[in-house]
Amino acid sequence: MKADFWHQRWESKETGWHEASANPVFTDTFHHLGLTAGDRVFVPMCGKTLDIHWLLNNGYAVVGAELNEPAVQQLFTELCKKPTISDSGTHKCYEADNITVWVGDILALSTEQLGQVDGIYDRGALVALPKEMRSRYAPHIKAISQCAPQLLVAYRYDTQKMQGPPFAIAEAELEAYYDNTHRRVEVFSRTVDGKFAPEVTVVECVWLLAAK
């Protein structure tokens, strides 16, 4: 899956993953990370999610990563924040009060660029990637965040009926990525019928990953 795929989706406004308010599953499960106001939350492949508004309004600092620069520009406009923009290697950095967003390839983002991370909220990154990219993404995020705790959304469904994205991720795959370094607990699940494709039943799961 190439970058052009996502740029085209943003350009054509095919952004079905973007919601008009903070995701209720996120707001209902975020407390499992055990963070307090002032802690810094990493949101990979953040787009212009309104979950970031919720985090900022509740006193958290945010660091995001996003491939599509217009989405980041829209995010700051909707936040009513004028960012300072700088270059860092192959990335651009957008910064304003309590929020930093890195624009570029997340797999090229470094620990030094990312900075302190107290928790990770991954609702749309791992599930947006095909398996060959997930196998690179998962260890990379663990490495650059120094195994910070994660709240991770994953989906299960019949892959004969739907191909993704969002992609289905088997529990065995999560075990391979995380269980050597993290304790993994399912803190929420629900059945979602017809949200992504007609007549496809999708199980949405939220996993808490805490370093061992």
Residue pairs with C-beta under 8 A, 6 or more apart in sequence:
1 129
1 130
1 133
3 67
3 105
6 67
6 68
7 67
7 68
8 14
9 15
10 68
10 70
10 71
11 70
15 47
17 47
17 124
17 128
17 166
18 47
18 48
18 49
19 49
19 50
20 50
21 50
22 50
22 51
22 53
22 54
23 49
23 50
23 51
23 123
25 153
25 188
25 190
25 204
25 206
26 51
26 54
26 121
26 123
26 151
27 51
27 54
28 188
29 151
29 187
29 188
29 206
30 121
30 151
32 151
32 187
32 206
32 208
33 41
33 119
33 121
33 149
33 151
33 208
34 119
34 149
35 41
35 60
35 118
35 119
37 58
37 59
37 60
38 59
38 60
38 61
39 60
39 61
39 118
39 119
40 60
40 61
40 62
40 63
40 115
40 116
40 117
40 118
40 119
41 55
41 60
41 61
41 62
41 63
41 117
41 118
41 119
41 120
41 121
42 62
42 63
42 64
42 65
42 114
42 117
42 119
42 120
42 121
42 145
42 148
43 49
43 51
43 52
43 55
43 62
43 63
43 64
43 65
43 120
43 121
43 122
44 64
44 65
44 106
44 120
44 122
44 125
44 141
45 65
45 66
45 67
45 106
45 124
45 125
45 128
46 52
46 64
46 65
46 66
46 75
46 101
47 66
47 68
47 71
47 75
47 124
48 71
48 72
48 74
48 75
48 78
49 75
49 123
49 124
51 121
51 123
52 62
52 64
52 75
52 79
52 99
53 78
53 79
55 62
55 121
56 62
56 79
56 98
56 99
60 98
61 98
61 99
62 98
62 99
62 100
62 101
63 99
63 100
63 101
63 102
63 114
63 115
63 117
64 72
64 75
64 99
64 100
64 101
64 102
65 101
65 102
65 104
65 106
65 109
65 114
66 72
66 75
66 101
66 102
66 103
67 103
67 104
67 105
67 106
68 103
69 92
69 103
72 94
72 101
72 103
73 94
75 101
76 82
76 83
76 94
76 96
76 101
79 96
79 99
81 96
81 97
81 99
82 96
83 94
83 95
83 96
83 101
84 94
84 95
84 96
85 92
85 93
85 94
85 95
86 92
86 93
86 95
87 93
88 102
88 113
89 108
89 110
89 113
90 104
90 105
90 108
91 102
91 103
91 104
91 105
91 108
91 109
91 113
92 102
92 103
92 104
93 100
93 101
93 102
93 103
93 113
94 100
94 101
94 102
94 103
95 101
100 115
102 109
102 113
102 114
106 125
106 137
106 140
106 141
107 133
107 136
107 137
107 140
109 144
110 144
111 143
111 144
111 145
111 146
114 144
114 145
117 145
117 146
117 148
118 148
119 148
119 149
119 150
119 151
120 141
120 145
120 148
120 149
120 150
120 151
120 152
121 150
121 151
122 141
122 150
122 151
122 152
122 153
123 153
124 153
124 166
125 137
125 141
126 134
126 137
126 138
126 152
126 153
126 154
126 169
127 153
127 154
127 155
127 164
127 165
127 166
127 167
127 169
128 165
128 166
128 167
129 137
129 165
129 167
130 164
130 167
131 167
131 173
134 167
134 169
134 173
134 177
135 177
138 177
138 178
139 177
141 150
142 178
142 181
142 182
147 181
147 182
147 211
148 211
149 182
149 208
149 209
149 210
149 211
150 182
150 207
150 208
150 209
151 187
151 206
151 207
151 208
151 209
152 174
152 206
152 207
152 208
152 209
153 204
153 205
153 206
153 207
154 169
154 174
154 204
154 205
154 207
155 164
155 166
155 167
155 168
155 169
155 202
155 203
155 204
155 205
156 168
156 169
156 170
156 202
156 203
156 205
157 168
157 196
157 200
157 201
157 202
157 203
158 200
158 201
159 168
161 197
161 199
161 200
162 168
162 196
162 197
162 200
162 202
166 196
174 184
174 207
175 184
178 184
178 209
181 211
181 212
182 209
182 210
182 211
182 212
183 209
183 210
183 211
183 212
184 207
184 208
184 209
185 207
185 208
185 210
186 205
186 206
186 207
186 208
187 206
187 207
187 208
188 205
188 206
189 203
189 204
189 205
189 206
190 203
190 204
191 201
191 202
191 203
191 204
192 201
192 202
192 203
192 204
193 200
193 201
193 202
194 200
195 202
196 202
